């Protein structure tokens, strides 16, 4: 599967991984930061009344 045919969330994930790796971000730091980002976006979705899609780690 080519990346241009991948889902938008997969394309974004690849971009984020590339950004973190190019900047040599410590994996523990990256995961902690991603947890903060995830909570922030979940709160934004709740405030907007948008349905929360399945997110890994959130059954």
Contact map, one row per residue, 1 for C-alpha under 8 A:
11101100000000000000000000000000000000000000000000000000000
11111100000000000000000000000000000000000000000000000000000
11111100001000000000000000000000000000000000000000000000000
01111100001000000000000000000000000000000000000000000000000
11111110000000000000000000000000000000000000000000000000000
11111111011000000000000000000000000000000000000000000000000
00001111111000000000000000000000000000000000000000000000000
00000111111100000000000000000000000000000000000000000000000
00000011111110000000000000000000000000000000000000000000000
00000111111111000000000000000000000000000000000000000000000
00110111111111100000000000000000000000000000000000000000000
00000001111111110000000000000000000000000000000000000000000
00000000111111111000000000000000000000000000000000000000000
00000000011111111100000000000000000000000000000000000000000
00000000001111111110000000000000000000000000000000000000000
00000000000111111111000000000000000000000000000000000000000
00000000000011111111100000000000000000000000000000000000000
00000000000001111111110000000000000000000000000000000000000
00000000000000111111111000000000000000000000000000000000000
00000000000000011111111110000100000000000000000000000000000
00000000000000001111111110000000000000000000000000000000000
00000000000000000111111110000000000000000000000000000000000
00000000000000000011111110000000000000000000000000000000000
00000000000000000001111111000000000000000000000000000000000
00000000000000000001111111101100000000000000000000000000000
00000000000000000000000111111100000000000000000000000000000
00000000000000000000000011111110000000000000000000000000000
00000000000000000000000001111111000000000000000000000000000
00000000000000000000000011111111100000000000000000000000000
00000000000000000001000011111111110000000000000000000000000
00000000000000000000000000111111111000000000000000000000000
00000000000000000000000000011111111100000000000000000000000
00000000000000000000000000001111111110000000000000000000000
00000000000000000000000000000111111111000000000000000000000
00000000000000000000000000000011111111100000000000000000000
00000000000000000000000000000001111111110000000000000000000
00000000000000000000000000000000111111111000000000000000000
00000000000000000000000000000000011111111100000000000000000
00000000000000000000000000000000001111111110000000000000000
00000000000000000000000000000000000111111111000000000000000
00000000000000000000000000000000000011111111100000000000000
00000000000000000000000000000000000001111111110000010000000
00000000000000000000000000000000000000111111111000000000000
00000000000000000000000000000000000000011111111100000000000
00000000000000000000000000000000000000001111111111110000000
00000000000000000000000000000000000000000111111111110000000
00000000000000000000000000000000000000000011111111000000000
00000000000000000000000000000000000000000001111111000000000
00000000000000000000000000000000000000000000111111100000000
00000000000000000000000000000000000000000000111111110000000
00000000000000000000000000000000000000000000110011111000000
00000000000000000000000000000000000000000100110001111100000
00000000000000000000000000000000000000000000000000111110000
00000000000000000000000000000000000000000000000000011111011
00000000000000000000000000000000000000000000000000001111111
00000000000000000000000000000000000000000000000000000111111
00000000000000000000000000000000000000000000000000000011111
00000000000000000000000000000000000000000000000000000111111
00000000000000000000000000000000000000000000000000000111111
